[in-house]
């Protein structure tokens, strides 16, 4: 499965559009990560735990997008866009959404 942010795949022809596909992930951030991140915010530095959480959520959203494209009989997803949102009463939930167009290549 080819996943790309571009509208086409180099040296390949799109022969059929299968529709828009999505992959969504909503994950909670726990107290330990929040506490560690608040210390880094105060003292400076990167938050490795938040970065790992973001990477895991993005990877999961792309895997879900790929799975839904495969179910439609696609062999590529073009025009992928990834969006991030913070949800919940205190911003304790992270939502990652990946969307794109599932296509069949010639």
N, CA, C and O atoms as CSV, one atom per row, in Angstrom:
chain,resi,resn,atom,element,x,y,z
A,1,UNK,N,N,0.859,-1.182,0.000
A,1,UNK,CA,C,0.000,0.000,0.000
A,1,UNK,C,C,0.895,1.232,0.000
A,1,UNK,O,O,1.778,1.375,0.846
A,2,UNK,N,N,0.658,2.106,-0.949
A,2,UNK,CA,C,1.395,3.372,-1.022
A,2,UNK,C,C,0.563,4.436,-0.317
A,2,UNK,O,O,-0.614,4.613,-0.632
A,3,UNK,N,N,1.159,5.137,0.625
A,3,UNK,CA,C,0.524,6.243,1.332
A,3,UNK,C,C,1.327,7.496,1.023
A,3,UNK,O,O,2.538,7.531,1.242
A,4,UNK,N,N,0.651,8.534,0.511
A,4,UNK,CA,C,1.376,9.747,0.138
A,4,UNK,C,C,0.521,10.990,0.345
A,4,UNK,O,O,-0.705,10.951,0.243
A,5,UNK,N,N,1.202,12.087,0.636
A,5,UNK,CA,C,0.512,13.368,0.774
A,5,UNK,C,C,0.303,14.035,-0.584
A,5,UNK,O,O,-0.461,14.994,-0.693
A,6,UNK,N,N,0.975,13.536,-1.609
A,6,UNK,CA,C,0.851,14.121,-2.946
A,6,UNK,C,C,-0.434,13.640,-3.614
A,6,UNK,O,O,-0.980,12.610,-3.218
A,7,UNK,N,N,-0.930,14.369,-4.627
A,7,UNK,CA,C,-2.181,13.974,-5.288
A,7,UNK,C,C,-2.001,12.852,-6.314
A,7,UNK,O,O,-2.987,12.326,-6.830
A,8,UNK,N,N,-0.777,12.488,-6.608
A,8,UNK,CA,C,-0.496,11.435,-7.578
A,8,UNK,C,C,0.643,10.569,-7.056
A,8,UNK,O,O,1.286,10.894,-6.058
A,9,UNK,N,N,0.882,9.448,-7.759
A,9,UNK,CA,C,2.019,8.586,-7.453
A,9,UNK,C,C,2.922,8.607,-8.678
A,9,UNK,O,O,2.493,8.268,-9.781
A,10,UNK,N,N,4.163,9.002,-8.479
A,10,UNK,CA,C,5.103,9.140,-9.585
A,10,UNK,C,C,5.207,7.842,-10.392
A,10,UNK,O,O,5.312,6.750,-9.834
A,11,UNK,N,N,5.176,7.990,-11.708
A,11,UNK,CA,C,5.286,6.887,-12.672
A,11,UNK,C,C,4.144,5.869,-12.585
A,11,UNK,O,O,4.268,4.753,-13.088
A,12,UNK,N,N,3.038,6.253,-11.950
A,12,UNK,CA,C,1.865,5.381,-11.864
A,12,UNK,C,C,0.629,6.185,-12.267
A,12,UNK,O,O,0.580,7.401,-12.084
A,13,UNK,N,N,-0.344,5.504,-12.807
A,13,UNK,CA,C,-1.584,6.147,-13.226
A,13,UNK,C,C,-2.716,5.709,-12.310
A,13,UNK,O,O,-2.871,4.522,-12.023
A,14,UNK,N,N,-3.500,6.668,-11.859
A,14,UNK,CA,C,-4.687,6.336,-11.069
A,14,UNK,C,C,-5.759,5.887,-12.061
A,14,UNK,O,O,-6.149,6.639,-12.954
A,15,UNK,N,N,-6.226,4.653,-11.892
A,15,UNK,CA,C,-7.228,4.128,-12.827
A,15,UNK,C,C,-8.629,4.087,-12.211
A,15,UNK,O,O,-9.623,3.948,-12.925
A,16,UNK,N,N,-8.701,4.210,-10.881
A,16,UNK,CA,C,-10.012,4.189,-10.236
A,16,UNK,C,C,-9.925,4.865,-8.877
A,16,UNK,O,O,-8.993,4.641,-8.105
A,17,UNK,N,N,-10.924,5.699,-8.607
A,17,UNK,CA,C,-11.039,6.334,-7.299
A,17,UNK,C,C,-12.005,5.512,-6.456
A,17,UNK,O,O,-13.127,5.236,-6.881
A,18,UNK,N,N,-11.573,5.123,-5.269
A,18,UNK,CA,C,-12.376,4.267,-4.393
A,18,UNK,C,C,-13.102,5.049,-3.308
A,18,UNK,O,O,-13.946,4.492,-2.606
A,19,UNK,N,N,-12.789,6.324,-3.162
A,19,UNK,CA,C,-13.455,7.163,-2.167
A,19,UNK,C,C,-12.519,7.650,-1.086
A,19,UNK,O,O,-11.360,7.245,-0.999
A,20,UNK,N,N,-13.055,8.527,-0.269
A,20,UNK,CA,C,-12.287,9.105,0.839
A,20,UNK,C,C,-12.261,8.108,1.990
A,20,UNK,O,O,-13.273,7.485,2.311
A,21,UNK,N,N,-11.096,7.966,2.603
A,21,UNK,CA,C,-10.940,7.084,3.754
A,21,UNK,C,C,-10.359,7.874,4.927
A,21,UNK,O,O,-9.650,8.864,4.746
A,22,UNK,N,N,-10.678,7.410,6.120
A,22,UNK,CA,C,-10.238,8.067,7.346
A,22,UNK,C,C,-9.630,7.059,8.304
A,22,UNK,O,O,-9.968,5.875,8.283
A,23,UNK,N,N,-8.749,7.535,9.124
A,23,UNK,CA,C,-8.247,6.785,10.267
A,23,UNK,C,C,-8.248,7.742,11.445
A,23,UNK,O,O,-7.608,8.792,11.399
A,24,UNK,N,N,-8.965,7.382,12.498
A,24,UNK,CA,C,-9.060,8.258,13.666
A,24,UNK,C,C,-8.593,7.529,14.915
A,24,UNK,O,O,-8.857,6.341,15.102
A,25,UNK,N,N,-7.900,8.262,15.754
A,25,UNK,CA,C,-7.449,7.725,17.036
A,25,UNK,C,C,-7.671,8.806,18.089
A,25,UNK,O,O,-7.294,9.963,17.904
A,26,UNK,N,N,-8.291,8.403,19.199
A,26,UNK,CA,C,-8.417,9.299,20.352
A,26,UNK,C,C,-7.753,8.584,21.520
A,26,UNK,O,O,-8.105,7.452,21.854
A,27,UNK,N,N,-6.805,9.247,22.123
A,27,UNK,CA,C,-6.049,8.632,23.207
A,27,UNK,C,C,-5.982,9.584,24.392
A,27,UNK,O,O,-5.947,10.803,24.224
A,28,UNK,N,N,-5.965,9.023,25.569
A,28,UNK,CA,C,-5.854,9.829,26.783
A,28,UNK,C,C,-4.405,9.965,27.192
A,28,UNK,O,O,-3.581,9.090,26.928
A,29,UNK,N,N,-4.114,11.060,27.830
A,29,UNK,CA,C,-2.769,11.288,28.362
A,29,UNK,C,C,-2.882,11.165,29.873
A,29,UNK,O,O,-3.738,11.802,30.488
A,30,UNK,N,N,-2.022,10.348,30.474
A,30,UNK,CA,C,-2.182,10.083,31.904
A,30,UNK,C,C,-1.472,11.093,32.792
A,30,UNK,O,O,-0.702,11.931,32.324
A,31,UNK,N,N,-1.749,10.990,34.072
A,31,UNK,CA,C,-1.230,11.939,35.068
A,31,UNK,C,C,0.295,11.967,35.112
A,31,UNK,O,O,0.881,13.043,35.234
A,32,UNK,N,N,0.944,10.821,35.016
A,32,UNK,CA,C,2.412,10.754,35.092
A,32,UNK,C,C,3.026,11.556,33.938
A,32,UNK,O,O,3.958,12.334,34.138
A,33,UNK,N,N,2.490,11.353,32.724
A,33,UNK,CA,C,3.010,12.091,31.572
A,33,UNK,C,C,2.760,13.589,31.732
A,33,UNK,O,O,3.626,14.406,31.418
A,34,UNK,N,N,1.555,13.948,32.228
A,34,UNK,CA,C,1.235,15.361,32.445
A,34,UNK,C,C,2.199,15.999,33.443
A,34,UNK,O,O,2.670,17.116,33.234
A,35,UNK,N,N,2.487,15.279,34.529
A,35,UNK,CA,C,3.386,15.800,35.547
A,35,UNK,C,C,4.792,16.000,34.989
A,35,UNK,O,O,5.412,17.041,35.204
A,36,UNK,N,N,5.292,14.985,34.263
A,36,UNK,CA,C,6.621,15.081,33.665
A,36,UNK,C,C,6.698,16.214,32.648
A,36,UNK,O,O,7.691,16.940,32.589
A,37,UNK,N,N,5.652,16.359,31.853
A,37,UNK,CA,C,5.628,17.421,30.848
A,37,UNK,C,C,5.575,18.791,31.506
A,37,UNK,O,O,6.192,19.736,31.015
A,38,UNK,N,N,4.844,18.910,32.615
A,38,UNK,CA,C,4.767,20.210,33.285
A,38,UNK,C,C,6.137,20.610,33.842
A,38,UNK,O,O,6.484,21.791,33.835
A,39,UNK,N,N,6.916,19.635,34.323
A,39,UNK,CA,C,8.274,19.938,34.786
A,39,UNK,C,C,9.146,20.408,33.622
A,39,UNK,O,O,9.909,21.364,33.762
A,40,UNK,N,N,9.036,19.741,32.484
A,40,UNK,CA,C,9.825,20.153,31.315
A,40,UNK,C,C,9.392,21.526,30.823
A,40,UNK,O,O,10.212,22.311,30.347
A,41,UNK,N,N,8.096,21.812,30.943
A,41,UNK,CA,C,7.590,23.123,30.541
A,41,UNK,C,C,8.201,24.208,31.432
A,41,UNK,O,O,8.531,25.296,30.960
A,42,UNK,N,N,8.347,23.904,32.705
A,42,UNK,CA,C,8.902,24.866,33.655
A,42,UNK,C,C,10.407,25.010,33.485
A,42,UNK,O,O,10.924,26.127,33.441
A,43,UNK,N,N,11.117,23.880,33.387
A,43,UNK,CA,C,12.576,23.901,33.331
A,43,UNK,C,C,13.128,23.933,31.906
A,43,UNK,O,O,14.305,24.228,31.702
A,44,UNK,N,N,12.295,23.637,30.938
A,44,UNK,CA,C,12.739,23.597,29.543
A,44,UNK,C,C,13.066,22.175,29.113
A,44,UNK,O,O,13.282,21.298,29.949
A,45,UNK,N,N,13.101,21.955,27.815
A,45,UNK,CA,C,13.422,20.632,27.287
A,45,UNK,C,C,12.237,19.997,26.586
A,45,UNK,O,O,11.124,20.522,26.601
A,46,UNK,N,N,12.502,18.873,25.983
A,46,UNK,CA,C,11.482,18.151,25.226
A,46,UNK,C,C,10.771,17.150,26.116
A,46,UNK,O,O,11.330,16.648,27.091
A,47,UNK,N,N,9.521,16.870,25.757
A,47,UNK,CA,C,8.742,15.874,26.495
A,47,UNK,C,C,8.720,14.579,25.693
A,47,UNK,O,O,7.892,14.409,24.798
A,48,UNK,N,N,9.628,13.672,26.018
A,48,UNK,CA,C,9.716,12.400,25.314
A,48,UNK,C,C,8.440,11.585,25.414
A,48,UNK,O,O,8.056,10.921,24.451
A,49,UNK,N,N,7.769,11.623,26.575
A,49,UNK,CA,C,6.543,10.826,26.737
A,49,UNK,C,C,5.438,11.350,25.833
A,49,UNK,O,O,4.720,10.556,25.225
A,50,UNK,N,N,5.284,12.667,25.728
A,50,UNK,CA,C,4.272,13.229,24.824
A,50,UNK,C,C,4.644,12.973,23.366
A,50,UNK,O,O,3.768,12.695,22.548
A,51,UNK,N,N,5.913,13.062,23.036
A,51,UNK,CA,C,6.345,12.805,21.658
A,51,UNK,C,C,6.055,11.359,21.263
A,51,UNK,O,O,5.612,11.099,20.145
A,52,UNK,N,N,6.304,10.418,22.174
A,52,UNK,CA,C,5.994,9.005,21.891
A,52,UNK,C,C,4.494,8.798,21.732
A,52,UNK,O,O,4.053,8.055,20.855
A,53,UNK,N,N,3.714,9.454,22.580
A,53,UNK,CA,C,2.247,9.352,22.505
A,53,UNK,C,C,1.749,9.869,21.149
A,53,UNK,O,O,0.888,9.254,20.521
A,54,UNK,N,N,2.292,10.989,20.715
A,54,UNK,CA,C,1.917,11.567,19.425
A,54,UNK,C,C,2.322,10.650,18.271
A,54,UNK,O,O,1.539,10.437,17.346
A,55,UNK,N,N,3.532,10.110,18.319
A,55,UNK,CA,C,4.000,9.189,17.289
A,55,UNK,C,C,3.125,7.942,17.231
A,55,UNK,O,O,2.744,7.500,16.147
A,56,UNK,N,N,2.807,7.377,18.386
A,56,UNK,CA,C,1.959,6.177,18.431
A,56,UNK,C,C,0.570,6.462,17.866
A,56,UNK,O,O,0.032,5.654,17.108
A,57,UNK,N,N,-0.017,7.606,18.230
A,57,UNK,CA,C,-1.357,7.958,17.743
A,57,UNK,C,C,-1.344,8.174,16.234
A,57,UNK,O,O,-2.251,7.718,15.537
A,58,UNK,N,N,-0.336,8.857,15.728
A,58,UNK,CA,C,-0.239,9.099,14.284
A,58,UNK,C,C,-0.054,7.788,13.523
A,58,UNK,O,O,-0.690,7.574,12.491
A,59,UNK,N,N,0.810,6.913,14.027
A,59,UNK,CA,C,1.040,5.615,13.400
A,59,UNK,C,C,-0.238,4.794,13.380
A,59,UNK,O,O,-0.552,4.161,12.372
A,60,UNK,N,N,-0.977,4.799,14.479
A,60,UNK,CA,C,-2.242,4.053,14.551
A,60,UNK,C,C,-3.281,4.612,13.578
A,60,UNK,O,O,-4.000,3.848,12.934
A,61,UNK,N,N,-3.363,5.935,13.470
A,61,UNK,CA,C,-4.319,6.555,12.547
A,61,UNK,C,C,-3.981,6.183,11.103
A,61,UNK,O,O,-4.881,5.903,10.312
A,62,UNK,N,N,-2.706,6.177,10.756
A,62,UNK,CA,C,-2.309,5.805,9.395
A,62,UNK,C,C,-2.563,4.322,9.124
A,62,UNK,O,O,-2.958,3.953,8.018
A,63,UNK,N,N,-2.338,3.474,10.124
A,63,UNK,CA,C,-2.630,2.038,9.962
A,63,UNK,C,C,-4.122,1.814,9.729
A,63,UNK,O,O,-4.510,0.999,8.892
A,64,UNK,N,N,-4.951,2.538,10.469
A,64,UNK,CA,C,-6.401,2.425,10.310
A,64,UNK,C,C,-6.829,2.919,8.931
A,64,UNK,O,O,-7.663,2.291,8.279
A,65,UNK,N,N,-6.260,4.045,8.482
A,65,UNK,CA,C,-6.548,4.573,7.144
A,65,UNK,C,C,-6.170,3.534,6.085
A,65,UNK,O,O,-6.937,3.292,5.153
A,66,UNK,N,N,-5.011,2.929,6.222
A,66,UNK,CA,C,-4.548,1.916,5.266
A,66,UNK,C,C,-5.488,0.712,5.252
A,66,UNK,O,O,-5.809,0.184,4.187
A,67,UNK,N,N,-5.921,0.283,6.419
A,67,UNK,CA,C,-6.827,-0.858,6.516
A,67,UNK,C,C,-8.155,-0.573,5.826
A,67,UNK,O,O,-8.683,-1.437,5.125
A,68,UNK,N,N,-8.696,0.615,6.012
A,68,UNK,CA,C,-9.962,0.980,5.382
A,68,UNK,C,C,-9.813,1.100,3.868
A,68,UNK,O,O,-10.737,0.767,3.126
A,69,UNK,N,N,-8.658,1.572,3.408
A,69,UNK,CA,C,-8.409,1.652,1.965
A,69,UNK,C,C,-8.317,0.250,1.366
A,69,UNK,O,O,-8.848,-0.006,0.286
A,70,UNK,N,N,-7.647,-0.645,2.067
A,70,UNK,CA,C,-7.504,-2.028,1.612
A,70,UNK,C,C,-8.878,-2.700,1.501
A,70,UNK,O,O,-9.129,-3.451,0.558
A,71,UNK,N,N,-9.766,-2.428,2.468
A,71,UNK,CA,C,-11.130,-2.973,2.435
A,71,UNK,C,C,-11.890,-2.526,1.190
A,71,UNK,O,O,-12.771,-3.242,0.712
A,72,UNK,N,N,-11.560,-1.357,0.664
A,72,UNK,CA,C,-12.209,-0.836,-0.546
A,72,UNK,C,C,-11.549,-1.346,-1.825
A,72,UNK,O,O,-12.002,-1.034,-2.926
A,73,UNK,N,N,-10.483,-2.128,-1.682
A,73,UNK,CA,C,-9.790,-2.650,-2.849
A,73,UNK,C,C,-8.752,-1.708,-3.427
A,73,UNK,O,O,-8.332,-1.874,-4.572
A,74,UNK,N,N,-8.332,-0.719,-2.644
A,74,UNK,CA,C,-7.340,0.252,-3.103
A,74,UNK,C,C,-5.927,-0.305,-2.908
A,74,UNK,O,O,-5.701,-1.188,-2.080
A,75,UNK,N,N,-4.989,0.226,-3.685
A,75,UNK,CA,C,-3.594,-0.120,-3.457
A,75,UNK,C,C,-2.743,1.112,-3.166
A,75,UNK,O,O,-1.515,1.036,-3.110
A,76,UNK,N,N,-3.421,2.261,-2.980
A,76,UNK,CA,C,-2.728,3.487,-2.591
A,76,UNK,C,C,-3.737,4.455,-1.979
A,76,UNK,O,O,-4.939,4.367,-2.230
A,77,UNK,N,N,-3.221,5.378,-1.175
A,77,UNK,CA,C,-4.019,6.490,-0.670
A,77,UNK,C,C,-3.231,7.756,-0.981
A,77,UNK,O,O,-2.084,7.908,-0.561
A,78,UNK,N,N,-3.858,8.657,-1.720
A,78,UNK,CA,C,-3.198,9.905,-2.120
A,78,UNK,C,C,-3.831,11.083,-1.385
A,78,UNK,O,O,-4.943,10.990,-0.865
A,79,UNK,N,N,-3.092,12.194,-1.357
A,79,UNK,CA,C,-3.603,13.417,-0.742
A,79,UNK,C,C,-3.829,13.302,0.751
A,79,UNK,O,O,-4.763,13.899,1.284
A,80,UNK,N,N,-2.993,12.548,1.427
A,80,UNK,CA,C,-3.199,12.334,2.869
A,80,UNK,C,C,-2.960,13.629,3.641
A,80,UNK,O,O,-2.004,14.366,3.398
A,81,UNK,N,N,-3.873,13.870,4.580
A,81,UNK,CA,C,-3.781,15.012,5.482
A,81,UNK,C,C,-3.915,14.471,6.903
A,81,UNK,O,O,-4.761,13.616,7.166
A,82,UNK,N,N,-3.093,14.958,7.807
A,82,UNK,CA,C,-3.152,14.527,9.202
A,82,UNK,C,C,-3.464,15.743,10.064
A,82,UNK,O,O,-2.795,16.774,9.982
A,83,UNK,N,N,-4.497,15.599,10.896
A,83,UNK,CA,C,-4.924,16.680,11.791
A,83,UNK,C,C,-4.825,16.223,13.232
A,83,UNK,O,O,-5.013,15.046,13.540
A,84,UNK,N,N,-4.527,17.174,14.117
A,84,UNK,CA,C,-4.395,16.919,15.548
A,84,UNK,C,C,-5.339,17.846,16.294
A,84,UNK,O,O,-5.452,19.025,15.960
A,85,UNK,N,N,-6.018,17.314,17.302
A,85,UNK,CA,C,-6.897,18.114,18.149
A,85,UNK,C,C,-6.708,17.672,19.590
A,85,UNK,O,O,-6.416,16.507,19.859
A,86,UNK,N,N,-6.873,18.597,20.499
A,86,UNK,CA,C,-6.869,18.296,21.926
A,86,UNK,C,C,-8.315,18.396,22.389
A,86,UNK,O,O,-8.990,19.393,22.133
A,87,UNK,N,N,-8.785,17.359,23.071
A,87,UNK,CA,C,-10.177,17.285,23.513
A,87,UNK,C,C,-10.251,17.088,25.015
A,87,UNK,O,O,-9.236,16.875,25.679
A,88,UNK,N,N,-11.453,17.160,25.537
A,88,UNK,CA,C,-11.685,16.866,26.951
A,88,UNK,C,C,-11.687,18.111,27.801
A,88,UNK,O,O,-11.259,19.179,27.362
A,89,UNK,N,N,-12.168,17.972,29.017
A,89,UNK,CA,C,-12.315,19.129,29.903
A,89,UNK,C,C,-11.012,19.864,30.181
A,89,UNK,O,O,-11.003,21.093,30.250
A,90,UNK,N,N,-9.923,19.142,30.340
A,90,UNK,CA,C,-8.636,19.786,30.617
A,90,UNK,C,C,-7.620,19.506,29.520
A,90,UNK,O,O,-6.415,19.530,29.771
A,91,UNK,N,N,-8.095,19.242,28.309
A,91,UNK,CA,C,-7.175,18.930,27.223
A,91,UNK,C,C,-6.456,17.616,27.430
A,91,UNK,O,O,-5.325,17.453,26.973
A,92,UNK,N,N,-7.097,16.664,28.118
A,92,UNK,CA,C,-6.454,15.413,28.455
A,92,UNK,C,C,-6.565,14.330,27.393
A,92,UNK,O,O,-6.063,13.222,27.583
A,93,UNK,N,N,-7.213,14.636,26.284
A,93,UNK,CA,C,-7.379,13.652,25.211
A,93,UNK,C,C,-6.758,14.221,23.933
A,93,UNK,O,O,-6.887,15.408,23.635
A,94,UNK,N,N,-6.093,13.356,23.199
A,94,UNK,CA,C,-5.487,13.737,21.926
A,94,UNK,C,C,-6.199,12.983,20.818
A,94,UNK,O,O,-6.324,11.760,20.879
A,95,UNK,N,N,-6.671,13.707,19.797
A,95,UNK,CA,C,-7.298,13.080,18.642
A,95,UNK,C,C,-6.413,13.322,17.420
A,95,UNK,O,O,-6.027,14.453,17.126
A,96,UNK,N,N,-6.104,12.240,16.719
A,96,UNK,CA,C,-5.346,12.325,15.471
A,96,UNK,C,C,-6.225,11.738,14.381
A,96,UNK,O,O,-6.717,10.616,14.508
A,97,UNK,N,N,-6.421,12.495,13.310
A,97,UNK,CA,C,-7.231,12.048,12.188
A,97,UNK,C,C,-6.398,12.107,10.926
A,97,UNK,O,O,-5.799,13.136,10.613
A,98,UNK,N,N,-6.360,10.989,10.195
A,98,UNK,CA,C,-5.690,10.936,8.896
A,98,UNK,C,C,-6.771,10.707,7.858
A,98,UNK,O,O,-7.638,9.853,8.039
A,99,UNK,N,N,-6.727,11.470,6.764
A,99,UNK,CA,C,-7.712,11.302,5.697
A,99,UNK,C,C,-7.002,11.383,4.351
A,99,UNK,O,O,-5.954,12.016,4.221
A,100,UNK,N,N,-7.587,10.739,3.363
A,100,UNK,CA,C,-7.021,10.759,2.007
A,100,UNK,C,C,-7.969,10.076,1.051
A,100,UNK,O,O,-9.047,9.632,1.446
A,101,UNK,N,N,-7.576,9.991,-0.197
A,101,UNK,CA,C,-8.380,9.362,-1.234
A,101,UNK,C,C,-7.790,8.003,-1.579
A,101,UNK,O,O,-6.632,7.899,-1.986
A,102,UNK,N,N,-8.602,6.961,-1.410
A,102,UNK,CA,C,-8.186,5.608,-1.755
A,102,UNK,C,C,-8.290,5.451,-3.278
A,102,UNK,O,O,-9.298,5.820,-3.880
A,103,UNK,N,N,-7.239,4.903,-3.889
A,103,UNK,CA,C,-7.221,4.758,-5.344
A,103,UNK,C,C,-6.668,3.403,-5.749
A,103,UNK,O,O,-5.978,2.735,-4.979
A,104,UNK,N,N,-6.983,3.017,-6.969
A,104,UNK,CA,C,-6.398,1.825,-7.602
A,104,UNK,C,C,-5.439,2.359,-8.658
A,104,UNK,O,O,-5.786,3.242,-9.442
A,105,UNK,N,N,-4.224,1.808,-8.665
A,105,UNK,CA,C,-3.194,2.259,-9.605
A,105,UNK,C,C,-3.073,1.284,-10.754
A,105,UNK,O,O,-3.306,0.084,-10.605
A,106,UNK,N,N,-2.697,1.836,-11.930
A,106,UNK,CA,C,-2.473,1.005,-13.104
A,106,UNK,C,C,-1.016,0.653,-13.248
A,106,UNK,O,O,-0.640,-0.046,-14.188
